[in-house]
Amino acid sequence: MRILLGFTDKLQGNECIKANALSCGECIQVGAKCGWCTDTEFLKQGEPTSARCDELESLRKRGCATAKIENPHGSQRILKNKAVTNRKKGAEKLRPEDITQIQPQKLSLNLRSGEPQNIKLKFKRAEDYPIDLYYLMDLSYSMKDDLENVKNLGTSLMKEMSKITSDFRIGFGSFVEKTVMPYISTTPAKLLNPCTGDQNCTSPFSYKNVLKLTSNGEQFNSLVGKQQISGNLDSPEGGFDAIMQVAVCGEHIGWRNVTRLMVFSTDAGFHFAGDGKLGGIVLPNDGKCHLENNMYTMSHYYDYPSIAHLVQKLSENNIQTIFAVTEEFQPVYKELKNLIPKSAVGTLSANSSNVINLIVDAYNSLSSEVILENSKLPEGVTITYQSRCKNGVVNEGENGRKCSNISIGDEVSFNINITAQGCPKQVKPESIKIKPLGFTEEVEILLNFICECECHKHGIKNSDMCHNGNGTFECGACRCNKGRVGRQCECRKDEVSTEDLDKNCRKDNGTDICSNNGECVCGTCECKKRDNPEERYSGKFCECDNFNCDRSNNKLCGGHGRCECRVCICDANYTGSACDCSLDASTCLASNKQICNGRGICECGTCRCTDPKFQGPTCEICPTCPGVCTEHKSCVQCRAFGTGEKKDTCERDCSYFNLIKVKDRDKLPQPVQAFPLMHCKERDANDCWFYYTYAVNNTEKEVHVVEALAASYDPFNDVCLVFGLALLLIWKLLMIIHDRREFAKFEKEKMNAKWDTGENPIYKSAVTTVINPKYEGK
């Protein structure tokens, strides 16, 4: 399984050959691993032009010099690199455009297909950064008591925000609803005063820009104090129309390139795209500014914007939204917050008395998080982020775009990889922008694509090397003109395969075209490619290959050579049809520095012992020589029976052979086998015999031993047998004496017994005699 997986990886890995690239430019667009050999003599007979495109290491192995390999690399250049601002509160006041929070600001990248370019961005929250805040309020009747509290918001909020920044501006706008909805009364009286009873309300409107952003808190209080409540008859309000106008009408609102906050205050839900159809409005919102005299004039003409449209415009204009809504509508606006990046939701009290704390808390939450976003990427370009945040926290994937819990003065960094796959259809420079959400600063990145090799610039058009000028000779090969094919562009497409040309592709006038291993193109064989990109056909008739050579140890040419036209070309110090015979004699040197101990010949790095008595790697072992049995006796004893001189050091001294126990002597190996064998018979300390054999089988030492000790069959010489017989005789003698004594005792007691001869009165004979009365004795 491991071999199969490795082979599959290899197939998937070599994308260069599979691409069939016909030029250097096509080759380098396949991937960063691919190179193009410009050597004019590189291709062998039968190899197509696309064989010049291969992995770099493979090209070198095939004989292409490094200097002849085209392998361009991407690069980058920083064009604008202004350092981040180290401004502190109370220091000299700077213009917003002079404050820098992200570095660098502009780069240029040269992208090679498949090769990522890594850039590092640094972000630092500047202290005392200017803030613009626009308060957008629902003025429907239910917000009457809220308006009373907001009338003094200007000076109070200015005072509170002065703790955060010395450059703060505030603006105000209001909204109610479209006036054309069928469920709003269209009678003149109702339009003038939509409230019931004696309540005095202003006529309904979609959106009104009451106060442009200003640093004058008193002016805010004055203008807001003059506002009147309006009304409508349904709960959802037209707040999305107002948000869109606040986002896109920058000049009317007075937005600066600073932190932009919009507070959206309401106690109701919202209408969104599609709801306008109820009033006969079908045109989608165009996302443009339509303010005249600070009033939205196209509410009756365009539908409400969609949430996605709002997200786009808020992001484009770097506006962070704070939804200040009552408890009842918290779930709705929390879901909306999840769809709008850099937004927050706060719970508004019934009369908006907590609005200042709500705004400060929301601002601190929003400003403590930085999230990077990028503009639309060109076709084939991908981007990945890795963030390095406070306390060494590293995030990747989607979380790699952001860092949280950033305090003023904290510095974080982002590693960004930009990769191109191939080249765009229109090869021209592109640009993308990366910016932190809610901030006006951005990083501009110019993208240039490497789609041609350097050698392409030196191509010779209509070169004589391309068959009478039918192509451009570049990068060591011909790039054929339109309608021409062949390695030298020698054929027209309509004459690629004809009978006359096919004759040139048959070896020895045979029937097989290109040995069935290729195609005949313009009378020349172009060999097929194998599934395994390391395997190739070659030759004039594709009769050669580099994978059908002899193998050794399941390796082509034994792993010590290369296969050329089905013959192994061996590396130095190797020979043989499979390069499996080593010419290195160092492995045959014995400890006495002699080749094979002088008892053999070194063949392919292995000793062949000429004396049949000897064996082993260097002919040093003689299993049948005198003294072998005695040499191994102690170790056989300790391992087989746990006795002998080495029983205490057995594990240390006697693990050099494999021990195999057998039942009896008949099961011991016999010397007729292919390797020398020594039969041994040894006596232990108790004068008992044990039998074993010693042999060396392919450098493995083996001992077969009879598992039971044996006694001698010579009663005069075998002590074990004599001792056993003596014990048996003594036992027998003792038993005879014991039996005789018991019998004598029995006889004596019998003679001393006094028996009474009287009959037993209660005894009755067991025999009963019956006489047949008919019996007459006949």
Stockholm file with secondary structure:
# STOCKHOLM 1.0

chainA/1-778         MRILLGFTDKLQGNECIKANALSCGECIQVGAKCGWCTDTEFLKQGEPTSARCDELESLRKRGCATAKIENPHGSQRILKNKAVTNRKKGAEKLRPEDITQIQPQKLSLNLRSGEPQNIKLKFKRAEDYPIDLYYLMDLSYSMKDDLENVKNLGTSLMKEMSKITSDFRIGFGSFVEKTVMPYISTTPAKLLNPCTGDQNCTSPFSYKNVLKLTSNGEQFNSLVGKQQISGNLDSPEGGFDAIMQVAVCGEHIGWRNVTRLMVFSTDAGFHFAGDGKLGGIVLPNDGKCHLENNMYTMSHYYDYPSIAHLVQKLSENNIQTIFAVTEEFQPVYKELKNLIPKSAVGTLSANSSNVINLIVDAYNSLSSEVILENSKLPEGVTITYQSRCKNGVVNEGENGRKCSNISIGDEVSFNINITAQGCPKQVKPESIKIKPLGFTEEVEILLNFICECECHKHGIKNSDMCHNGNGTFECGACRCNKGRVGRQCECRKDEVSTEDLDKNCRKDNGTDICSNNGECVCGTCECKKRDNPEERYSGKFCECDNFNCDRSNNKLCGGHGRCECRVCICDANYTGSACDCSLDASTCLASNKQICNGRGICECGTCRCTDPKFQGPTCEICPTCPGVCTEHKSCVQCRAFGTGEKKDTCERDCSYFNLIKVKDRDKLPQPVQAFPLMHCKERDANDCWFYYTYAVNNTEKEVHVVEALAASYDPFNDVCLVFGLALLLIWKLLMIIHDRREFAKFEKEKMNAKWDTGENPIYKSAVTTVINPKYEGK
#=GR chainA/1-778 SS CHHHHHHHHHHHHCHHHHTTCCSHHHHHTTCTTEEEECCTTCCCTTCCGGGGEEEHHHHHHTTCCGGGEECCCCEEEEEECCCCCCCCTTSCCCCGGGCCCEECCEEEEEEETTCCEEEEEEEECCTTCCEEEEEEEECSGGGHHHHHHHTTHHHHHHHHHTTTCSCEEEEEEEECCCSCCTTSCCSHHHHHCCSSTTCCCCCCCSEEEEEEEESCHHHHHHHHHTCCCCCCSSSSBCHHHHHHHHHHCHHHHTCCSSEEEEEEEESSCBCCTTGGGGGTCCBCCCCCCCEETTEECCTTTBCCCCHHHHHHHHHHTTEEEEEEECGGGHHHHHHHHHHSSSEEEEECCTTSTTHHHHHHHHHHHHHTCEEEEECCCCTTEEEEEEEECGGGCEEEGGGGGEECSCCTTCEEEEEEEEEECSCCSSCCCEEEEEEETTCSCCEEEEEEEECSCGGGGGCBTTCTTTTTTCEEEETTEEEECTTEESTTSCEEGGGSSCHHHHHTTBGGGCSSBGGGTEEEETTEEEECBCSSTTCBEESTTSCEESSCSCEETTEEGGGSEEEETTEEEECTTEESTTSCEECCGGGGBCTTSCBGGGSEEEETTEEEESSTTCBSTTSCBCTTSTTHHHHHHHHHHHHHHSCSTTSSSHHHHSCSSEEEEESSGGGSCCTTSSSCEEEEEEECTTSCEEEEEEEEETTEEEEEEESSCBCCSCTTTCHHHHHHHHHHHHHHHHHHHHHHHHHHHHHHHHHTCCCCCCCCTTCCCSCCCCCCTTCCCC
#=GC SS_cons         CHHHHHHHHHHHHCHHHHTTCCSHHHHHTTCTTEEEECCTTCCCTTCCGGGGEEEHHHHHHTTCCGGGEECCCCEEEEEECCCCCCCCTTSCCCCGGGCCCEECCEEEEEEETTCCEEEEEEEECCTTCCEEEEEEEECSGGGHHHHHHHTTHHHHHHHHHTTTCSCEEEEEEEECCCSCCTTSCCSHHHHHCCSSTTCCCCCCCSEEEEEEEESCHHHHHHHHHTCCCCCCSSSSBCHHHHHHHHHHCHHHHTCCSSEEEEEEEESSCBCCTTGGGGGTCCBCCCCCCCEETTEECCTTTBCCCCHHHHHHHHHHTTEEEEEEECGGGHHHHHHHHHHSSSEEEEECCTTSTTHHHHHHHHHHHHHTCEEEEECCCCTTEEEEEEEECGGGCEEEGGGGGEECSCCTTCEEEEEEEEEECSCCSSCCCEEEEEEETTCSCCEEEEEEEECSCGGGGGCBTTCTTTTTTCEEEETTEEEECTTEESTTSCEEGGGSSCHHHHHTTBGGGCSSBGGGTEEEETTEEEECBCSSTTCBEESTTSCEESSCSCEETTEEGGGSEEEETTEEEECTTEESTTSCEECCGGGGBCTTSCBGGGSEEEETTEEEESSTTCBSTTSCBCTTSTTHHHHHHHHHHHHHHSCSTTSSSHHHHSCSSEEEEESSGGGSCCTTSSSCEEEEEEECTTSCEEEEEEEEETTEEEEEEESSCBCCSCTTTCHHHHHHHHHHHHHHHHHHHHHHHHHHHHHHHHHTCCCCCCCCTTCCCSCCCCCCTTCCCC
//
